Amino acid sequence: MNFKKIKLSPVRIWGTVATIVLVAIAICFGCMTKKAIYANSNYVDPYTNWREYGGGPDQSKYTTLNQITKKNVNQLQVAWTYSTGDNVSSYKFNPLIVDNVMYVLAKNNSLVALDATNGKEIWIHTGLNTASKRGMNYWESKDRKDRRLIFCMNNTLQEIDAQTGKSILTFGTNGAVNLREGLDRDPEAMTRVTSTSPGAIYDDLILLGSSPGESTFSPPGHLRAYNVVTGKMAWIFHTIPLPGEPGYETWPKDAYKYVGGVNTWGEISIDVKRGIAYFPLGAPTYDYYGADRIGKGLYGDCILALDARTGKHIWHFQMVHHDLWDFDAAAAPQLVTVTHNGQKVDAVAQATKQGFLFVFNRVTGEPLWPIDEKPVPKSTMPDEESWPTQPVPTVVPPFSRQVVTVDDINPYFTAAEKETWRKRILAAHSGLFEPLSDKYETITMPGANGGAIHGNTAANPVKGYVYVSYQDKPSVYRLKKVEPAELRIPLSADETERAKALYVQNCQTCHGVDHTGGLGPNLVDINNRVNFDNFKTIVSTGRALMPSFLHLGDQNVTAIYKFLSSAASQRGGGAGARGGRGDFQATDVTKIDGPVVASGGAPGGEEFQKMPTKPMRDYPAGVTPPKEKYTDGSTTSYGLGYPNLLSPPWSAIAAYDLNTGKIKWKRALGNDDKLGGKDTGLPVGSQHKGMIVTSTGIIFATCLDGRIYAYDEDNGNLLWQVKLPRVPDGLPTMYQVNGKQYMAICSVSDQIDKSKPNAEVPRQYIVFALPSKK
């Protein structure tokens, strides 16, 4: 097979020239002390504290705290726990620790400050119902008198005083910055522009991505930075370029007026010394049919290096051209120093959904090893023009499987299931970059929820090792034509049962078994009162006491809306459905016990919520739309349910030594207890948890099976494991207070022991430490 070597585009040549100045600046920085370099004390000895999401600005999840070693890790025990005091299971919170204070989300979406040595409450700020569930940012002034917690909530950016727990009303307008403004489009057309990840701090700036959704006319994912004291926007980078900007020629004319996405919904990594921020960017919308966005589509699916202070382009590399598979880049770019061709090189490694690890010189953007442009199949869909080649690393091997054959069918299937899937696989088209079709099924491996996504990378930046937690999870697609009255087409019997289960799991507690309301409003015949676009916005962003249900995705939201709009919905919300969280009971914020100091977001945020929303429903004047619209009509686009189509292992950790470009070891992550716990990995669910890498040679990993694992950095051997009462969610945290090292885990998701009533298994933060010396 012939391959073409990549060549630098004019855009990247321009970026390379810009880096010469940065290199010179970096040399000057090398002569300065740490405190002279960094305006923010977050950056002083970053690997000894956990003041930022992911542990530090480079998102390595790495610590030099050394009390816990390979020899004593098996002695770890629970030091203390803190119950969230509710039944909310949507927290995926990465606790932050500053001095002796831990900040967590708990008590029905309240921000709580705890004593980090024993979990005693210091203050509680209640009613932050749509605040980011993954984590927050911490910033402090040079004199440490001004300390702030920064987060997104209801399409706004807000701050809380880290010492008092009260909203900072001098920030923005009456305490909030309206994120619907400043995107070079009508603010009223911006439905969802909040960031579901915390962003990143650089000196006195907060760098933000966004999660604008994946519909045809979703908002653009432009990158922005704001001053942490004033809330004033410092810069914006147009990820869908405007006329006259580099990359505009890679889109159709006027695409910047209607194309959405191209957003960073994952982690942002920063090289603090050089002042370079690395953004992993997602796909443009619509995800699976791109007839209205013909071209490469910069900066979709890129790793993008920007000047953190100004937002100026330094370099980029596009890892998917004209994405048709929702191959968002979302995992944190990992910054490591390696020995390459006999010289020390500062590198950045980007793991992707498609199972590749791309490695670049982090200053120039040059690949450390060749990346080939590989010819790929051509789309046969009307008006679609798939890109003829896609980039494939040569030396660095993929971490995930990338094709599905009949030999991969799950051996645990029954004979009938095996035969069904054998026929489907033989009739389908399968391959990493196989375009989608409405004539046959396409099986993509890894799929839209496979490979490496948010939270799935970590590193030992000193040794040049990168760790990728991933899942082999195929997606099965088949496009269908979008009919004008699609929302009025009745649900099939199977679709109705599925919608019932979704309602029970996510809605029934607040809106009632018969949908007539309770804690939440009446939803019967919702279509007569709320149009679909507004319904989707409310579900995605939340409102009042209702949290965001962004994780549901457009297909599930559509099913729920159709279900609630039909006569079938009035027969009850799923009396026969099982496995939902029907015992969920939201907590009245007025009845929360403890040192409550404030409730609700900033007044400015409430005012911005009153801004009218007029979602974009059609192409702008002068734009010729595709003759037809197509959407993914399958029910398995985000991966199959239990069990996985494939043979195990289904999830694993791959350890890369980027001094050589090779995989040191792989280790199945998790055990399916239904199958006897045979290091199979997990066959179902989203294995997007987190890792911690220690300088003492341990890789800690949380897992969907409810366990925490500790592996030997050298060979992947298991050193320790513990099973928690509930599935741990989000990134774990490691810190030290008063000379003692701790590890904190957010454990609030599904219970592990199903024999106990759900209400009797507490949702909690669990903190581990070594036994105290007597």
LUMTIRO-721015 format. One record per residue: x, z, y of N, C-alpha, C in turn. Coordinates in steps of 0.05 Angstrom, whole numbers, plus 5000, padded with zeros to 4 digits. Layout:
<recs>
XZYXZYXZY...
</recs>
This chain:
<recs>
501750004976500050005000501850005025501049835044502749815068501950025089503850135102503350325123504650235149503550315171504650255197505650515209508150515220509150755233507750785260507351035267505951085292507851015315506650945338508250885362507051045385508851105403507951265427506251085444503851185451502151035470503151085498502250925517503050975545502251255554499951355544499051625552501151835542502051795517503951995507506751965519507451715527510051675541509951835567507651805581507251945606507452245602506252345579506452625573509252715567510752545553513452615545515252655570514852475590516452505614515752765628513252845627512453095640513853335627514353315601515453545587518353595595519753395606522553435614522753655635520753645653520753855673520254125661518454135641517854395628520254495613521754325601524154415586526154545606526454415629528254525649527354805658524754825662523655085670524055285649523655205623523955395601526855505600528755325606531555415606531955635627530755595650530955795671529656055662527356035649525956275639527656425620529356285604530956425585532856625597533456585623535356775636533957015648531357025645529857235658529057445638528357675647527357885629524457835622523457975601520757945593518858005616519258225630517458305651517458115674519757975679519957785700518457525693518457465667517057225658514057265659513057485649510257525645508957685667506857585679505357735699503557935686502957895660500958055646502358215624502058475623503458635603502458585575500258425572499458345545501758205530503458075546505557905534508158055528508358305536510658465530510558555501512558485485512558555456509858495443509058235443506358175434505858225405507958245388507458275360507258575352507158755371506959035365504259145374502458975385499859075393497758865385495258925390493058735384491158735407492158645431490558645455489058385459489558185442488257925445487057845418485057675420483857555396486057405381486257465355488357345338491057485341491057705355493557865356495357815380495357565390497057505412496557215421497857135442497356865454497956635435499756675416500356455398498556435374496656625371494656625350495956625322498256745319499656755293498556965274497057165285496157395269498557535256500757535270503357645260503957905274505058095258505858355270508558435260510058565278512658685270512458985264510059095264509659365255510559385226512159585219513559575193513059815175511159985181510660215163509560135136507859925136506659835111508559615099509459675075511359495062510359415035511759235022511059144995510959384975512659574980512859804961510560004964509560034989507560244993504760134999504459865000501859755008499659844989500259894964498259984945497260274950498460404970497660674977495660685000495060445011493160435033490460565025489360715044486760845039485160845065482660895063480860905087481661145104482361085129482961305148480461395163478761215171476261285183474461035184471861075187469960865189468160905214467060695223465160715245462760535239460360665235457960525229456960375254456060125250454959975273452260085281450960245264448460375271446160185273446359955259444159765260444259605234442659395233442659215210443258925218444758905240445558635250447958545233447658305222449758205204451257965216450857915242452057675254454757735267455657985267458258045279460557925262462357785275464857705262467057785281466958035289468558125312471358215305473258115320476058195318476558415338476758675328477158895347479758865363479558945388481958955406482759245410485359295412486359565416488259565440487659745459489359785482489960075484492560145482493360425482492060555458490260745463488960895441485960825440485160595451482360525453481860265437479860265420478960035405476359935416476059675419473559555429472259395407469759465401468259325380465459255389464259075374461359015378459859165357457759305365456159475346453459535359451859705345449359815356447659605370446859415354445159195364446259055388448658945383449958775404450758935428451859175424453059335445456059325443457359335466460259355466460959655467462659735448463260025444466260065446467060265462469860345463470160595445472060585427472560795408475360915410475661155403478361275398479561135374481761005377482860835356484060995333484161265336485261425314483061555297480561555307478561695291475761575294475361365311472761235314470861385332471661585346469861735364469061555388466461545395465561375416466461485444467461305460468261365487466161285507465261035505462960935520461560705505459060655513457460445501456060285523456360015522454959835540452959685522450459745524448459625506447359355516445859225499444258995507445758745513448058695501449558445505448958255482446358175481445258055457446457775451447157625471448257355466451257345472452557565474455457565478456857455453459157335457460657225434461057425412460357345388460457525365463257525352464957345359467557335346469657525359469457565385471357735398471257695428473057845442473157835471476057815480476357785506479057775518479558035534482158115534482958345551484958245570484758345595486658285616487158535633489558575642490158795660492058705682491958835705493758775727496558885721498458805737501158895733501459205734499859325752500059615755498159755736496659615719494859715699492459865710492059845735489759975747487159815743487359555741485159385738485159275709483259355693483159275664480359165658480358925646477858785643477558675615475058675605474258545581472558295589473258065579472157815588470857675565468357575569466857465547464757265558463757095540461656905546458957025537456856965553454257065547452156895561450256775545448156615557449156405576451056245568452156035584453456135610454356385609455856495632458356625622460156665641462656825636462257085651462657305637462257575650464657755643464757985657466858175652465758465653467058635638466458915637469059075642468859275658471159455664471859595637474359545628475159655602475359965603475460085626475760375628473060515631471160385646468560515651466360405634466660155624464660035608462459895624462759875650460759765667461459475676459359315681459859035689461259035716463058835719464658805743463158605761461758695781459958535797461458375818463958425823465558265842466558015829466257985803467057745789464957535791465757285799463757065801461657125822459257065815456957115833455357345821455557575833454057815824454757875794457257825787458157905760458257685740457657435747457557215727458456955739459556785721460256515728458456335712457056145725455255965711456855735698456955735672458555535658457155265656454555255664453155005665453954835689455354955708456354815732459254735728459954525742462754445743463554255720461654125707462353945684461953655692461653605717461353325727458953185716456853335709454253235702452153415714449653335714447553505724447453775710447853995724447854255710445254315695443054205705440454255691440354115664442053915660442053775634443953905614445354115623447154255606445654475591445054425565443454615550445154845538447354775525448954985512451854925518453155085535455955035542457555295539456355495527457755745523460055705502461955885502464055875482463456095461463356015436462956215415465556345406467856245416470356375412471356485439473056695438473756835463475256675483476656455475478456325494481156455493482756425514485456545514486256615543487856825545488856915571491656805576492056695600494756625609495156735637496856935641497257065666494457145678493657035701491157115713488956915708489156765686487156565680485956615653483356545650482056545624481556245617482756145595482455875587480155855567478255675571475855665555475255395543474355395518473055165506470055205507468655085489465755115489464555025462462055085458460555005434457954865443458154615452455754485464453754375444454254405418452354295399453254015390451653905371452553655359450253445358448453465378446353265380447353015395445652815396446452565408447252605437445752765452446352795481447253085487448853195469450053465475451853445499452253675513454053675536456953605528458553525547461353475542462953725538465053715522466753955516469153975534468953915559471253935577472454215577475054225580476554475579476854585607476554845610476654965637478255225637479255295661480555545665479455675690479155945689477956095711479856325718479856395744481356625753479956875743481357055730480057285717479157495738480057485762479257675783476957565799477057315807475057205825472857055810473556935787471656765772471756475782473456415800473656145811474955965790473855725787474955535768477655435779479755465762482455385770483055095764482055005741482454725733480454635712480154375709478454265688479954025676479853995650480953755637478653615623478253355630476053205619476753095592475653215571476253125544474952855538472852785553471752515553472452405581474552245582475652175609473752035627474052095653472551965674473951705682472551525696473951285705476451345720478551185713481151225726482951425712481951575694483551775679484651645654487151725645488251625620486351685597485951485580484151515557481451395562480751335587478051235593477550965578479750815575479550555562479050565532479150805521478650835492475750885486474050875506471150915503469650665515467150635508465550435522465250515552464750315568464250375596461950575600462350765617460350975623459751165601461451175580461051365558461151645568462751695589463051965600460352075611458451905615455851995625453952105604454552035578452552105558453852215532456352165526457652265502458052565504457552705483458052995483460153075464460553335461462553445443465453405453467253345435470153335442470853605454470253815440470454085450472254255433473354465445474854665430472954895424471954915400470255145392471855345376474355275369476055455354478055595371480455635361482355805374484355645391485055765413487055645432489655805429491855655426494455785423496155725448497755925456499355885481502255955476504055775484506855825485507355945513507456215514507556355540510056285556512356275543514856235558514855965572513755755559513655495570511155445587509155615583506655565597505055325587505155285560503755065548501455175531499055065535496755145519496054915499495554995474494954795454491954825445490454605449487654605443487054425419485754535398484754365377481954255385481554005384479053885395477353775372474753795376472853705356471953415360469953335344468953065344467153015367466852755376464852685395462152675381459952685397457252665385456152385391454352295374453452425350455552415328455652615310457852645291458052415272455852325260455952155237455351855242454651795266454051515273454951465301456951295304458251265330457950995343455650865339455250595351455150605381454550835393454550845423457150945434459250965418461851065427464050915413463750645412465750475399468550515412470550545395473350575405474650815392477150865399478551095388477351355398476551365423475151605433476951835438479051795455480652025463478952205482479152465478481052615462479752745438477852605426476552705402478452755379478252985366479753055342482853055348483553125372486353145379487453425378490053455376491353695385492453615413491753775432492253705460493953935473496253855485497954045498497654015528496854225542496454225570498154435584498854385609500154595625498054815630498555045620496555265621495955345650497755305668497255385696495555175711495954915705494654705721492654535705492754545679491054375663492054095660494554035670495653765668496353695640495953435633496553335606499553335602500453425579503253415571503553225548502153265526502053075504499653115487499052925470496852955451497452785426496052855405496052685381493252685369492152455364489452425353489652415322488352615309488552645280486352495265484252415280482052245269481252055291481251795286480351595305477451545300475851545321472951475320471751635296471651895299470752065277467852005269467451975243464751935232464052145212465652355210465452555188465252845198465152885224465153165235467753305227469953175229472553295222473753445246472153625258473153775280475853915274477653915293479954095291479254355304479454575289478454835300480355055293482055035272483955245266486055275287487155515291489155555312491655395307492655245327495255125324497355345321499055325301501055535296503755455308504855645324507455605337509655735322511455585311513655685294516255565303518455705296521155595300522355535273523255285269524255195244527055075246528355055224530854905223530254625213530754425230530054145223532353965229533253825209535653655211538053815223538254065213540554225221540354355248538054325262537754445288535254615290535354825307532954985311530954825329528554815320526454665334523954845337522954865361520354995365518154795358516554865339514454675329511754795332509754615329506854695328505654555304504154705288502954595264499854615266498454395261495554395263494354325236492854515225491354475200488654355207487554185189485154045195483054075172480553995179478453985158479153795136480553575142481053375121483353455103484453695106486453805087489253735094489853635118492553575126493653795144496353815144497753985163499653795179498953755204500653585222502653765236505153685238507253845249508753685271508953805295510153675318512253855331514153725345515753865365513853955387513754215391511654315409512054245438514454155446514954085474514453785478515453615460515153325465512753205451511753335430509553225415510453025393513052995390514052815369513552945341512652785321512352895294515052965282515153195268517753265255518253085232516152985219516452795197514552565203515152325193513452085199510552135192508752025208505952015203505151725203504051635180503251355177500351305184499851065195497150975200496250825175494450945160493650835134491050675137490950425126488450275127486250415112483850415123481550555111479150355109477150425092474850245090473350205116472049975117470549895141467649975138466450065160463650135160461849885158459649905144457749695141455149745156455149965172452750045187452349855211449849805218449249625242450549745267451849565282453049625308455349815307456049925283458250115280460849955277462950065289465649955286467550185280467850245254469750455247472650365253474350555257477150485264478550405238480150195239481350075215483450245201484650435216486750605204486350895211487551075196487451355202490251475197491051685212493751795209493951975185496151945170496552105145499452195145499952465144502752565143504152465117506752415119508152315095509552535079511252695092512852895078511153145072509753245091508153485089505753435071505553565048503253495030500653625039498453495032495853625039495453875023493954065034493454315021490854305004489154115009486554094996486253844980484453844960483753604946482353414966482653154962481552964981479852744969479152764944477452574930475852714909473552604902471952714881471452504859472152574834471652394812469952544791469152404770467652534749469252734734471952714736473652914723473753174738472653174763472653424779470053584776468253494760465653634758466053914747464554094759464754384753464354434723466254554709465954604680463754804674462954964694460855164690458055054691457854794699455154674699454054654671451454634669450154574644450554284637450054204613450353924605448653744621446253834627444453664643445453634672446553854684447653844711450053654711451753674691454153504690453353214690451353144674450452874672449252774698447652944711446552874737448652804757450652974758452852934778454652704769454952664744456552434735455352174745452752154743451351914753451551884783451152114797451252104826454052024836456152134824458852074832459551784827458751684804459351404797457851214816455551294825453951114843454751144872456151364879456951414907459551284914460151284940462851214949464251474957466651514947468051764952470851704963471651864982474251834994474451975020476852035029477252205053476052065077476451805081475551665105473551445097471951495077469851305069467551325089466951105104464751115123462051175111460251305125457651365116455851125115453751125099452050895096449150995091447250815097444450875090443650745064445550605051444950465026445750625001447550815004448550974981449651234992450051424974451251684981454251654985455251805004458151825008458952115003460952154986461952424980464652444993464752625013467252665028468552925019471152915014472553155005475253175019475753395034473953625040471653525058469553675059467253605075467253725102464953715115464753805143465154105145464954255123465354545124467554615104469254425098471454485080474154475094476254465079478954465091479454725106480754695129481354925146479754915171478455135178476855135202477655385219475855495233476355715251477455965236479656075245480756315234482356275209482856025201484055975174487055935174488355985197491255955197492656195208495056245199496756465208499656375204501556535214504356445212506256675213508656635202510956795208512556625227512356665253513556475272516556475271517756695262520656725261521856565237520556585214521656445190520756155188518756085204517755805202515755765180514355975172512355955151509555935163507855765153505055745161503255775137501155935141499255995119496555885126495455735107492855605111490855715089488755835098486555925081484455705082483755595058482055355058480055365036478155185037476255165015475854865008475754814982475154544972472154524970470954404990467954404992467054135000466153964981465353694988462753685004462353475019459853415032458653155020456053145017454752915007452852805029453352555037451952445060450252195052448152155066446751905066445251875092445951675107444651635133441751535130440151605150437451505151436751435179434951245182434151155209432451375222432951425247431451615263428851485272426651585263424051475272423151615297421751475315420951595340419351845337417651855316415952095312417052265289419652285287420852425264419952715262419652845285418853125284415953165275414452955274411652975266411252895236413452805224413352735195413152995179411153025162410753275148413153335130413653595126415753675108414853635079416753545062416153535034415853815023414953834997414654094985417354244984419454094976422054224974423054305002422554135022423454195049421954435060419454455053417854685062418854945051419554945025420655185012423355265025424955065031427555115044427055225072425155115087424655215114423555495113421855555093420855835090423156025086425055955069427356135064428956175089429255965105430755985130429256175149426656155150425056325168425356615159425056665133425256945123427957065130430056905126432757015130433457065159432356895177433356905204431256985225428656955219426556985239424457195234423857245208421557395200421457685211423857815212423958085221422658125249423357945267422357975294419657835299419157615284416757455290414557485269415057645249412857715230412557525207411357635186410857485161408957245167407057295184405057085190405656935216408056985227409156845251407656915277405957125276404457195300405857385318408357455312409957615330410157905322411558055338412158335334414158415355416658455347418758495366419258245383418858005369419057755383416257625387416157405401413557285408412257135385409757065388408156905369409456625367409856535342411056265338409156065325406756155320404855965307404355725325404455485314404055235329405855235354408455295350410355315372410555045386410054825372410354555385408254515407406154665408404154635429404954775454407154935452407955095476410855045484412554975465415454935470416254675457417454485473418454245460420954295444421654105428423854155409426454205423427054055444429654095457429954385468427754485480427954765490428054965468426554905446426655085422429455105412430754875409433554865399435455015417435054985443436755125462436455425459433955525457433455815454434755915428434355775406435555855381438555865382439755675396442655655397443955855415442655915438443956085458442856365458440356405447439156665448437656705474435956915474434456985498433557275496433957425518433157705519434357855495432757985478433858135455434657955432433957705433434557515411437457415413438957465391441757365391441857055386444156945390444556665384444556615353443356395345443356305317444756035315447056015330448555765331449355675303449855855285450855785259448855625243446255615250444255475234444755175234445655065256446054775256443454625262443754375272441354225281439454165259440354105235438654035213436754265205437854505204436254745197434354815219435254795244433454845267431154655267431654405261429554205260427554275238428454365215426754435193424954675200426154875213424555105222422455025242423154855261421254775282418954625269419554435251417354285238415654475221416854665208415454855192413555025209414455125231412855285249410655125263411054865264409154685277407054585259407254645233405454535213403354745204401254645190399254825179400455005158402554905144403855055122404955315133405855315158407155555168405155785171402655725175400655925179399856075153400955975130400356105105402456315099404156375119406056585115408956485115410856655121413556585125415256575100414056555077415756525054415356755035412956805026412457035009414057014983414556764975416056724951419056704955419956694980422856664985424356914978426756874970428457094962431257074975432557294976435357294985435557315015433357345030433557365059434057645067434257685094434757955105432158065115430158085098427558175106427458465114429558615108429558895115430858955142431658735155432958765181431158895201432159095215430659225236432359245262431559095282433059095307432759375320434859445335434859705348433959685377432159855385431359865413433759985429434659825449437059915463436560175479434060235485433460475500433660725482433860685456434060905437436760945424438760795434441460815423442661085431443561235411444861485415447761445423448861635438451661625445452061595475454561565484455261565512454761285525452161225528451360965540451860975570453460785580454160775609452760545623451760345608450460115621448959965600447059795609445559635591445059355602445359155586444858875594447258755608447058495612449158345626449058385656450858245670450958265699448458135711447558235734445158115747445457815753447857735759448257445764447657285740448257385716447657245692444657205688443157415695440257395692439057185711440257175735439256965754439956685745442356655733443056385724441256295700440256485685438456425663435856295673435156335698432756225709432955935717435455835717435855555724434355375705432855185715431355005697433254855678432254795654433754645635432254385629433554165634432353905630434153735612433953785586435853645567435753345570438153225568438352935568436952815543435152625547433652515524434052215521435352085540435751805538438351725551439251485546441751385558441351335587443551365603443351315632442651025638441650975662441050705671443650535670443350295660445650115658447050115632446450315615447650335588445850205567446850025552445349905530445650065505443550195496443850365472443950205446444750315424444650185398441750115392441349895377438649805370437150015354438550165337437450375320439150625322437850855317439351105314439251185285441551305277441651405249442651695250441651845230442552115227443152165198444552385192445052465165442452575153441452435133438852525121439152695097441552775090441852935065441453225071441353385050441153675053443753815045445853655041448353765031450753685049450253615074452353525091454453735097453653985096455554195102456554325076456154205054457254305029454954405011455354374985453354444966452954744963450654814954450055094949451455194923450455414912451755524889450855374864452555294845455455324849456655064861459155074867460554844878460554614858460354364869460454124852463054114836465154204848467854164837468654384817470754314802472054514785473654704802474154954793475755144809478755064808480355164827479655374847478155244871476355404882474655314904475755394931477255614932478455694957481155814951483055784970485755864964487355904990489756014988491656025010494055845002494855675020497255515017499355615036501755665026504055765042505955535046506355455071508155235078510755345089512955245079515655295091516255045108515955065134516254825151519154775158520954925146523754855148524254615129522654595109522954375089520554185090518254275100515854115100514354135074515054325057513854355030512054595028510354595008508754825002510355014984510655264992512155454976510555544952507955614958506155704937503255674945501555664925498655684929497555904912495456034923494256244908491256244913489656224891486756234894485956484909484156444929483256674945480456754937480256984925477757094917477157044888475157194878474357184850471257174849470256984833467356984829466757164806465657394812465157594791463157494770461457304778459557194759461057044736463456964743465056814723467356984711467057234714469057414701471457474718471557384743473757444761476357324751476557064750478856924738480456774759480756884783482256744804481156464808478556444810477256184814477056104843477356304861476456264888473456294889472256224912469356254916468055984916465855954901464555694899462455634920461855824937459655794955460155944980458855865002459156015027461455905044461756025067463855945086466156135084468356055072470756225069472456205094471256275116472656265142473056555151474856685138475356965144477956975160479857155153482257175169484557295153486957275166489357365153490957535174492757695163494857835179497557785164499557715179502257675168504057885179505458025162507258245171510158165168511758275185514658225184515958355159514358525145515358645120514658475096513558235100513158055078510558065064508358145078505758165066503757985080502057845065499857695076497257835068495857945088493258065083491157855088489157845070486957645073484357765067482357735085479657825078478257595064476157655049475057455031472057495028470657265022467857265019466857424995468657484977467757644953467657944959468058014985467958294993470558444991472758304985475258444981477258375003479258555006481558505021483858485002485458275005487758224987490358245003492458334989495158335001496958174981498157964992499957794976502857814985504557764966507457754972508057494987509257515010509957275026511857085011513457194993515457024979514356844957512356954943511356804920508356804916506856944933503956944930502957144910504657314899503857504879502057714892499957804877498158004888499458284888499458414911500658674914498558894915496058834925494059034929491358904934489259024926486558934934484659174934482559144951480559344952477859214957475759314944473059194947471459364966470259234986468759375006465759374999464259555012461359555006459959295016461059175037459958925048462158725053461258475054463258255059464558295086467158285087468558305113468258045128467858055154467457825171469457815193470157585202471957555225474857615218476457635239479257685236479857985234481658065216482458345215484458405238484858655243486658745265488658945254491158935264493159125257494359245282494659505283495659635308496959905301498260025320499560275317498960465340498160705334497560915354498861175346500261295364501561555359503461535335504761315332506761275311505561215283502861165282501661105256500460825257500860685235499960405233497260395219495360225230492660205220491959905216489959855199488759595196485759625197484459475216481559505220480159245210477959295196476359075184473459095193472258875202469458865208467958805182466358985172464958955146461958995150460658785159457758815166455958605152457158425137455558205125454058295100453758115081452158165057453358395040451558555029452458765012453458654985455458794974456658714948455158824925454559074925453059204903450059174908448858984893446058914897444159124885445359314870443659514857442559714876443759734900442859924920441059794940439159934951437559824973439359744997438759515009440459415030440859615052438759765059438859955081440660185076441360235050443060465043445960395044446660145048449460065049450260015078451760195090452260185119453959935127453259835150454959625162456959775180459459715177461459885191464059735196465659855213468459795216470059985199471659875182473260045163476160025170477460255174480260265183481960385161484060245153485860335132488560425144489860605130492560705137493860825112496360865114497861005093497161305094497361445072496861735073498761875092497762075106499462225124501562385108503962405119505962565105505462855109505663005087505163295087507763445095
</recs>
